[in-house]
Amino acid sequence: MTSQHADTTARPAKARTSARSALRRLRRNPLGLAGGMLLVLLAGFCFLGPLFYQTNQTDVDLVNAALPPGPGHPLGTDTNGFDVLGRLMEGGQVSLQIGLLAALFATTIGTLYGAVAGLAGGVVDGFLMRLVDVMLSVPFLFFVLILSARFHANALSLSLVIGGFSWLVSARLVRGEVLTLRVREFVLAAKVMGASRTRLILTHLIPNALGVIIVNITFQVADAVLVVAALGFLGFGLTYPTADWGSQLAGGVTYISADYWWLIYPVGGCIVLTVLALNLLADALRDAIGRRAD
């Protein structure tokens, strides 16, 4: 009983030490720091910017439509008279919210599914992963387009649809991690002491696979932001008055021959910078956590 108590008290201290080590490695990664700082700046621009730069994004103003950048409108107006800078902020809020919610939803499902499959092993594992393989063979964007066209798209429904098709990768990653963890001594000791499978998954396996899960969430957010932009660009995204970066980009491309550059480059740059920042941060997290695990 004494050794067991010592092990349980030592484990949190070891986890804190490992977390600090991973953070130190992350701080030494210049690309990761750049990605994290860029992501913070973009989030501040989208969520805090409207507090200081307030615009009307609901009432169409055709009198001031398609104005180039100038006084009163630093990035001009679009063809409906909406201030482009304010629209970028609003579209960024929606895109980042959908990306984060979809990533959390997909990671939750995928983590539980992969942990169950990896711990069960044998026939159960084979059956569950064959289902994943079958679903991965189905074109992801094709079904998302169908569901978006069939049902009225809002931020919540779009997050659930994207997350409902994105959990497959998370399941494979977590299942692979659990396969290596389930033969470790602390898991075998918990089994000998009579721990149930639910306790093994929630207390031992998932917490020790948290590094892989965190990295995957970051990549999932980037993928979801791109999917939202693609749906909006194709005309299957969110509807008026809600704005997203994809629909803004689609509206700008329509007038590309008229040289309305302020309708294309700012929103395109926001999409590229957001995805770049998330991928740089995810790569840095993967390196830091991977080295810690080694």
C-alpha positions as CSV (number, residue, x, y, z in Angstrom):
1,M,0.0,0.0,0.0
2,T,2.9,2.3,0.8
3,S,4.6,1.8,-2.5
4,Q,1.3,2.3,-4.3
5,H,0.8,5.6,-2.5
6,A,4.3,6.7,-3.4
7,D,3.7,5.9,-7.0
8,T,0.5,7.9,-7.2
9,T,2.1,10.9,-5.5
10,A,5.2,10.7,-7.8
11,R,3.2,10.4,-11.0
12,P,1.8,14.0,-10.9
13,A,5.2,15.4,-10.1
14,K,6.7,13.5,-13.0
15,A,3.9,14.7,-15.3
16,R,4.6,18.3,-14.3
17,T,8.3,17.9,-14.9
18,S,7.6,16.4,-18.4
19,A,5.2,19.3,-19.2
20,R,7.8,21.8,-18.2
21,S,10.4,20.1,-20.3
22,A,8.1,20.1,-23.3
23,L,7.4,23.8,-22.8
24,R,11.1,24.5,-22.7
25,R,11.6,22.7,-25.9
26,L,8.7,24.5,-27.5
27,R,10.2,27.9,-26.4
28,R,13.4,27.0,-28.2
29,N,11.6,26.4,-31.5
30,P,11.6,29.7,-33.4
31,L,9.1,28.5,-36.0
32,G,6.8,27.3,-33.2
33,L,7.0,30.6,-31.4
34,A,6.3,32.5,-34.6
35,G,3.3,30.3,-35.2
36,G,2.0,30.8,-31.7
37,M,2.5,34.5,-31.7
38,L,0.9,34.8,-35.2
39,L,-2.1,32.8,-34.0
40,V,-2.5,35.0,-30.9
41,L,-2.4,38.1,-33.1
42,L,-4.9,36.7,-35.5
43,A,-7.2,35.7,-32.7
44,G,-6.8,39.2,-31.1
45,F,-7.6,40.8,-34.5
46,C,-10.8,38.8,-34.9
47,F,-12.2,38.8,-31.4
48,L,-10.8,42.1,-29.9
49,G,-10.7,44.1,-33.1
50,P,-14.5,44.7,-33.3
51,L,-14.3,46.3,-29.8
52,F,-12.2,49.1,-31.2
53,Y,-13.3,49.2,-34.8
54,Q,-17.0,48.9,-34.9
55,T,-18.8,48.6,-38.3
56,N,-22.3,47.7,-39.6
57,Q,-22.2,44.2,-41.0
58,T,-26.0,43.7,-41.3
59,D,-27.4,46.6,-43.4
60,V,-26.6,46.7,-47.1
61,D,-25.2,50.1,-48.3
62,L,-25.2,50.1,-52.1
63,V,-24.3,53.8,-52.2
64,N,-20.9,53.0,-50.7
65,A,-20.4,49.7,-52.5
66,A,-17.0,48.6,-53.9
67,L,-15.1,51.6,-52.5
68,P,-11.3,51.3,-52.7
69,P,-9.3,51.6,-49.4
70,G,-9.4,55.2,-48.2
71,P,-10.5,57.4,-45.3
72,G,-13.2,55.7,-43.2
73,H,-12.6,52.3,-44.8
74,P,-8.9,51.2,-44.5
75,L,-9.5,48.2,-46.6
76,G,-12.4,49.5,-48.7
77,T,-15.9,48.1,-48.9
78,D,-17.3,45.1,-50.7
79,T,-20.0,45.0,-53.4
80,N,-22.8,45.2,-50.7
81,G,-21.2,48.2,-49.0
82,F,-19.9,46.3,-46.0
83,D,-16.6,47.5,-44.6
84,V,-14.0,44.9,-45.6
85,L,-11.8,45.2,-42.4
86,G,-14.9,44.7,-40.2
87,R,-16.0,41.8,-42.3
88,L,-12.6,40.2,-42.0
89,M,-12.9,40.3,-38.2
90,E,-16.4,38.9,-38.2
91,G,-15.5,36.1,-40.7
92,G,-12.4,35.3,-38.7
93,Q,-14.5,34.8,-35.5
94,V,-16.8,32.4,-37.2
95,S,-14.0,30.5,-39.0
96,L,-12.0,30.1,-35.8
97,Q,-15.0,29.1,-33.7
98,I,-16.1,26.5,-36.2
99,G,-12.5,25.2,-36.5
100,L,-12.0,24.8,-32.8
101,L,-15.5,23.3,-32.1
102,A,-15.1,20.9,-35.0
103,A,-11.7,19.9,-33.8
104,L,-12.8,19.3,-30.2
105,F,-15.8,17.3,-31.4
106,A,-13.8,15.1,-33.7
107,T,-11.0,14.6,-31.2
108,T,-13.4,13.5,-28.5
109,I,-15.1,10.9,-30.7
110,G,-11.8,9.7,-32.2
111,T,-10.0,9.5,-28.9
112,L,-12.6,7.3,-27.3
113,Y,-13.1,5.2,-30.4
114,G,-9.4,4.6,-30.8
115,A,-8.8,3.9,-27.1
116,V,-11.5,1.3,-27.1
117,A,-10.2,-0.3,-30.2
118,G,-6.6,-0.3,-29.1
119,L,-7.3,-1.7,-25.6
120,A,-9.7,-4.4,-26.9
121,G,-7.4,-5.7,-29.6
122,G,-8.1,-8.9,-31.5
123,V,-11.3,-9.2,-33.5
124,V,-12.9,-6.1,-31.9
125,D,-10.0,-4.0,-32.9
126,G,-9.9,-5.4,-36.4
127,F,-13.7,-4.8,-36.9
128,L,-13.6,-1.2,-35.5
129,M,-10.6,-0.2,-37.6
130,R,-12.0,-1.8,-40.8
131,L,-15.0,0.5,-40.3
132,V,-12.6,3.4,-40.1
133,D,-10.9,2.3,-43.3
134,V,-14.2,2.1,-45.1
135,M,-15.3,5.6,-44.0
136,L,-11.9,7.0,-44.9
137,S,-12.4,5.8,-48.5
138,V,-15.5,8.0,-48.8
139,P,-14.8,11.5,-50.2
140,F,-15.0,13.7,-47.1
141,L,-15.8,17.0,-48.9
142,F,-18.5,15.3,-51.0
143,F,-20.6,14.3,-48.0
144,V,-20.1,17.7,-46.3
145,L,-21.3,19.5,-49.4
146,I,-24.4,17.3,-49.6
147,L,-25.3,17.9,-45.9
148,S,-24.6,21.6,-46.2
149,A,-26.9,21.9,-49.2
150,R,-29.6,19.7,-47.7
151,F,-29.8,21.4,-44.3
152,H,-29.6,25.0,-43.3
153,A,-25.9,25.7,-42.4
154,N,-25.1,27.6,-39.2
155,A,-21.9,27.6,-37.1
156,L,-23.0,24.8,-34.8
157,S,-24.3,22.5,-37.5
158,L,-21.3,23.1,-39.7
159,S,-19.0,22.3,-36.7
160,L,-20.8,19.0,-36.0
161,V,-20.8,18.0,-39.7
162,I,-17.1,18.7,-40.1
163,G,-16.2,17.1,-36.8
164,G,-18.4,14.1,-37.6
165,F,-16.2,13.3,-40.6
166,S,-12.9,14.3,-39.1
167,W,-12.6,12.0,-36.1
168,L,-11.3,9.1,-38.2
169,V,-7.7,10.3,-38.3
170,S,-7.8,10.9,-34.5
171,A,-9.1,7.4,-34.0
172,R,-6.2,5.9,-35.9
173,L,-3.6,8.0,-34.1
174,V,-4.9,7.3,-30.6
175,R,-5.4,3.6,-31.4
176,G,-1.7,3.4,-32.4
177,E,-0.6,5.1,-29.2
178,V,-2.8,2.9,-27.0
179,L,-1.3,-0.3,-28.6
180,T,2.1,0.8,-27.3
181,L,0.7,1.9,-23.9
182,R,-1.3,-1.1,-23.1
183,V,1.8,-3.3,-22.6
184,R,3.5,-0.8,-20.3
185,E,4.1,-1.8,-16.7
186,F,1.7,0.7,-15.2
187,V,-1.2,-0.5,-17.3
188,L,-0.5,-4.2,-16.6
189,A,-0.2,-3.3,-12.9
190,A,-3.6,-1.6,-13.0
191,K,-5.1,-4.7,-14.7
192,V,-3.7,-6.9,-12.0
193,M,-5.3,-4.7,-9.3
194,G,-8.7,-5.1,-11.0
195,A,-9.1,-1.8,-12.8
196,S,-12.0,-1.9,-15.2
197,R,-11.6,-1.1,-18.9
198,T,-13.3,2.2,-18.5
199,R,-10.9,3.2,-15.7
200,L,-7.9,2.0,-17.8
201,I,-9.0,4.2,-20.7
202,L,-10.0,7.3,-18.8
203,T,-7.3,7.2,-16.1
204,H,-4.2,5.6,-17.7
205,L,-4.4,5.4,-21.5
206,I,-5.9,8.7,-22.6
207,P,-3.9,10.9,-20.1
208,N,-0.7,9.2,-21.4
209,A,-1.7,9.8,-25.0
210,L,-2.5,13.4,-24.3
211,G,0.6,14.6,-26.3
212,V,-0.6,13.0,-29.5
213,I,-4.2,14.3,-28.9
214,I,-3.1,17.9,-28.4
215,V,-1.0,17.9,-31.5
216,N,-3.9,16.4,-33.5
217,I,-6.3,19.0,-32.2
218,T,-4.0,21.8,-33.6
219,F,-3.9,20.1,-37.0
220,Q,-7.7,19.5,-36.9
221,V,-8.4,23.2,-36.3
222,A,-6.3,24.1,-39.4
223,D,-8.1,21.5,-41.5
224,A,-11.5,22.7,-40.3
225,V,-10.7,26.3,-41.2
226,L,-9.8,25.2,-44.7
227,V,-13.0,23.2,-45.0
228,V,-15.1,26.1,-43.9
229,A,-13.3,28.3,-46.4
230,A,-13.8,25.8,-49.2
231,L,-17.5,25.4,-48.4
232,G,-18.0,29.2,-48.4
233,F,-16.1,29.6,-51.6
234,L,-18.3,27.0,-53.3
235,G,-21.4,28.7,-52.0
236,F,-22.4,26.0,-49.5
237,G,-21.2,27.8,-46.3
238,L,-22.9,30.1,-43.9
239,T,-25.7,32.3,-45.1
240,Y,-26.3,36.1,-44.7
241,P,-26.0,37.9,-42.4
242,T,-23.2,35.6,-41.0
243,A,-19.9,36.0,-42.9
244,D,-17.0,33.6,-43.3
245,W,-13.7,34.0,-45.1
246,G,-14.6,31.5,-47.8
247,S,-17.8,33.4,-49.0
248,Q,-15.8,36.7,-48.8
249,L,-13.1,35.2,-51.1
250,A,-15.8,33.9,-53.5
251,G,-17.4,37.3,-53.7
252,G,-14.0,38.9,-54.4
253,V,-13.0,36.4,-57.1
254,T,-16.2,37.3,-59.0
255,Y,-14.9,40.8,-59.5
256,I,-11.2,39.9,-60.2
257,S,-11.4,41.2,-63.7
258,A,-12.4,44.6,-62.3
259,D,-9.2,44.7,-60.3
260,Y,-11.0,44.8,-56.9
261,W,-7.8,43.5,-55.2
262,W,-9.0,44.6,-51.7
263,L,-11.8,42.0,-51.9
264,I,-9.3,39.1,-52.6
265,Y,-5.8,39.6,-51.0
266,P,-6.7,40.6,-47.4
267,V,-9.1,37.6,-46.9
268,G,-6.9,35.2,-48.8
269,G,-4.0,36.4,-46.6
270,C,-6.0,35.8,-43.4
271,I,-6.8,32.2,-44.5
272,V,-3.1,31.5,-45.4
273,L,-1.7,33.0,-42.3
274,T,-4.2,31.2,-40.0
275,V,-3.5,27.8,-41.5
276,L,0.3,28.5,-41.5
277,A,0.3,29.6,-37.9
278,L,-1.6,26.5,-36.8
279,N,0.6,24.1,-38.8
280,L,3.8,25.7,-37.5
281,L,2.5,25.5,-33.9
282,A,1.4,21.9,-34.4
283,D,4.8,20.9,-35.8
284,A,6.6,22.5,-32.9
285,L,4.3,20.8,-30.4
286,R,4.9,17.4,-32.1
287,D,8.7,17.9,-31.9
288,A,8.6,19.0,-28.3
289,I,6.2,16.2,-27.1
290,G,7.9,13.6,-29.3
291,R,11.3,14.4,-27.8
292,R,9.8,14.4,-24.3
293,A,8.4,10.9,-24.9
294,D,11.7,9.7,-26.1
